[in-house]
Amino acid sequence: MPQKTLSDRLILADFARGLALLAMAIYHLSWDLSWFGIVGWDVAGAPEWRHFAQMIAGSFMFLVGFSLVLAHKNGIRWKGFWKREARVVLAALAVSVVTYLIFKDQWVKFGILHSIAVCSLLALPFVRLPSFFALLCGAAIIALYLWLGDYVLPYPEFFWLGLNSLHEVSVDYVPLIPWLGPVLLGVGCGDIFQRYGLLKYLRGSALPSVGLRLFAWFGRHSLATYLLHQPILFGAVWLGVTAGAFGDIQLRNFQQSCLEVCSQSVDVEQCRQACKCTALQMKRAAVWDDLNARPDDPDLREITQQIFQVCLRP
């Protein structure tokens, strides 16, 4: 792409979207590694990972609002808006279908693409208003979420609002409350940047670096990048597991779990030897594969415990 075209665009805004996509890719790769049991990170539940995911979602939603101003401040371009809205809605439906086939009960009912589609529609009127209204409403929605705490509506049908009475179990859940808040903050900031001539500072240099151009390219194609990066990462990890690139994951996870429980009351080295012995004896007794297939089977767990007690004896 010619340098002139790059400098005419707000390349630093594209770069910011590219960085957000990189952070999302890091999170999703970590989630994939955890899902397959390659690492012991609690990506789905640990507070640090949850805050990381919230920061990523917040940055995306803020940039959605900021981009609305860039596209429609001088007059809403309805044809372009509905064309983009249709692409996002179709992509959101595709994500729902694919995740339902893969994750069943954890499928994406209202993920970030669903939220972007609805929030874009709700935030559009604020684009034509002074920044004060968008900033005030955005901050109010976030404050409302923090203030409500555990309060919920007694109707699960309103799960998309974020006030559902049942905890949503999903691999991606981005409800309107509080995520409409960052979108409106983005609208307000975008209006300030445009109103006071600050957009010129987002154009970057006439000769941007290779790294800047690379992230900006991904940022300009954020929807395609979002849709493709996780299938690629998930598929690559799956291929690695299938090819044995990560070693015997089941054996490693069993020994680690066994060691954690045993070492609470027994010497660590003795536990390590007992856990290795248990896994070996289970394989010889032809119950190893059955245990991995049915880890909650009480009969198999009883057999495992008996083998472990024998291995633990000095």
N, C-alpha and C positions, 0 to 999 in steps of 0.2 A: 504494500500500500504506500502511495507517495507520502513523503514527509509532510507536505503541505496539508494533506487531508488529516493526518494524525494531529498536527498542531491546531487545526481548525476545530477538532473535537475537544471535549473536556476530558482529556486523556487521564487526568488524575482521578476523575470520578469513575472512569472505566477501571483504572488501576485499583481503586478501593473495592469495587465489586470483585475483581480478580483475587485480591487478598482474602476477601470473605469466602470465596470459593475454595481457596487453598486451605483455610482453617476448617471448612466443612469437610474437605477431602481427608484431612488429618483425623478429624473426629470419626468419620465413617470408616476409615481404614482401621482405626483403633477398635471400633465397634465390631468390625468383621473379624479381627484377630481374636477378640474376646468371645464372639459368638461361636467360633470353631474351637475354642478352648486352647488356642495357641499361647495366649497370655492370660494371666490371672487378674487383669484389670476389671474393676466393676464399672464399666463404661455406662451401663444403663442406670445404675443406681447411686454411685458415689457422688457426694455433693460437688466435688471439684469438677468432675466431668459434666454434671448437670449445669453448673454455672458456665462452663465453657460452651456448652450447646446453646444456652440462653444468650450468651454474648454474640454467638454467630447468628442466631435467628434475629436478634435485635438489630444487628448491623445490616442484615438483608432488608428487614422491614423499614428501617430508616432510609436506606437507599431507594426503596420503592417510592416513598413519599417525595424524596428529593428529586427523583427522576420524573415524577408526575409534573412537578413545577417546570422543569426544563422543557417538557414536551407540550404543555398546555397553558402556560401562564399568559401567553398573548392571544389566547382563544382556544377553546377545547377543540381538538382535531378528532371529531367523533369517529371518522372512518379508521384512523390509525389506532384510536383507543379500543374500539370494538374488535379490531383485527388482533391486537395484542391480547386482549381479554379472552378471546376465543382460543388462542394458542395456549394460554395459561390454564384455562378450564379443561381443555382436552388433555394437556399434560398431567393435570391433577387427577383426572379420571383414569388415565393410564397407570399412574402410580398406585391408585387404589386397587385396580384390578390385579396388577402384578404382585403387589404385596399381599393381597388376599390369597393368591395362589401359592405364595411362598411361605408366609407367616401365619396364615389362618386367622386365629382370634386376635392377633396383634396387628392386623392390617391397618393401613392408613385411612382413617375415616375423615380426618380434617387436619391435613399436614400443612407445611409451609406454602405449597402452591395453592391449595384451597384458600388459605388465609390471604395470600397475596391477591387472588382474584376478587374476593369479597371486599378486602380493605381498600383496594384500588378504586372500586366503585363507590364506597362510602366516603373516601377521602377526596374524590374528585371535586365536589362543590367547594371545598376549602381552598382549592388552588386559586380561585377567583377572589378570595377574601383576603384581607390584611393578615399578615403572619401572626398577629396577636391571637386570633381566634384558633388557629391550628395549634399553636404552642400551648395555649391554655387548655384546650380540649384534650390534647395528647397527654399533658401532665396530669390532668384530672382522671383520665382512664387508668393510667398507671397507679395513681394514688388510690383510686377506687379499688383496684385489685389488691393493693397492699393492705388497705383498710378492711376489706371484706373478710380477709383471712380464710377461715374454714366455712364461711357462709356459702350455701349452695341453693340453687333453685330445686324444688322437689320434682323436677321433670327431666328425665334423662334425654328427652328429645332436644333439649337446649344445650347439649354437650358442646356444640360449635361456638357457643358464647364463652365457654370456659367456666361456667357456673353449674355444671352438671352435678347431679346428686350421686353419681357413680364414678369412681376413679377410672379414667380412660387408660386402658392398657393398649398402647400402640407404639410402633417403632418411630412414629413421628406425630406429634400433636401440638398444633400451634393455633389455639382458639383466639377469637377476636379480643377477648379480655385476658391479658393486657396488650396483645400484640398490635391492635389498632393504634395504641399510644405511640410507639416509635414511628409508625407511618406518618401520623399527624405531626410529630416533631420534625420529621424529615421534610414535610411540606412547609412547615414554618421556617425552617432553616434555609430551604431552597428559595423561598420568597425573599428572605433577608439578603441572601447572596445575589439574587437578581436585582433587587431594588437598589442596593448600594454598590453595584458594579464590582462585586467580588468574584464573579464567575471567571474573570480573566486569569485569576490565580490558579484555576483548575486546568488550564490549557497545557501547563508544563512547558518545557523548552521546545524549540523548533527541531532539535535533534535528540529525541528521547533515547535513553539507553535501551539495550536489547532486553534487559530484564523488565523494564517499565513497559515496553511495547508488548512483551509476551503476556504479562498480567493483564494489560489493557485489552488485548485481543480476547482473552478468556472472559473478561468482564463484559465486553460487547456481545459475546455469545453466551451469556450467563444461563439462559434457559436450557440450551442444548448441553452445555457443560454440566449443569445440575442433573439432567436426566441420564447422561451417559457415564458420569464418573463413578457412581456407586455400582452399577452392573459390572463395570470393568474391574473395579477393585475387588468386589465380592467374587467375581469369576476368577480373578487371578489368585486370590487366597484359596478358593476351592480347588483350583488346579494344583496349587502347591501342596495342599493337604492330601489330595488324591495321589499325587506323585511321590508322597513321602518326604517332601522337602523339609518338613518341620519335625521329622522323627516320629516316634510312636506317641502321639498326643494323648491317647487314652491311658497308656501306661504312665506317662509323666504326670497327668492330672490325678490319677489314682494314688500314686506314691506321694504326691504333694499333699493331697487331702488326708491321706492316712497318717502322714508325718505330723501334720498340724494337730490332729486329734490325739494321737498317741503321745506326743511330746509334752502334753499338758500334765502328764503324771508319770512318765517314764523317761529315762535318759535318751537324749536325741540320737546318739549313735546306735543304741540298741533298737530304737524305733525304726531308724533307717534300714537296718538289716532285716527287721521283722517285716517291714512293708515290702521290701524287695522279695523276700521269701514268700510272702502271701501272694503276690502277683504271679510268681513263678509256679507255685503249687496250684493256683486257680487255673492257670493255663494247662497244667498237666492233668487236672481233674476235669478239663473240658467245660468249665463253667464261666470262663473269662468272657467269651463273646456273649453269652446269655446275660451276664450281669451288666455289660455295657448296653445291651439292647433293652433290658428291663431293670434299670438301677433301683427302682422302688419295690421290686418284688421281695416280699418278706422272707420267703424261703431261700432265695439266693443271698440275701443279706445275712441270714442266719448261718449259711454255709461259709460265707466270707469271714464272719466273726469267729467261727470255730477254727478255720484255717489260720487266722491271725493269732489266736490264742496259742495254738501249737507252735507257730513260728516265733512267738515272743518268749517262749520258755528258754532259759539259758542252756 
